[in-house]
Amino acid sequence: METKNIFKNKTLVKILKLIFQEKEVGKPGLSLSELSKKTGIERHRLAGMLEVLAVLGLIAFFEIGMSKVVAPTETLVKMRSFLKY
């Protein structure tokens, strides 16, 4: 899935906008239930979408060079080895 295709998906854009809006307000994070209520998306569907966004973030972290900006943690390194297979 290309990045431009992600932004064509209105549901994913809605999720990302809501997450960034919450960050601007200063709240540390949202639970899956809160995000589900605010977006109107079922929890199990929302969990799958967030998983895809997390994996894409990890790919960007390791493959595009973001690792120069952020120090990788043990969890991120484990996820990288998982993504290789």
Beta strands, then each sheet from edge to edge (+ up, - down):
end
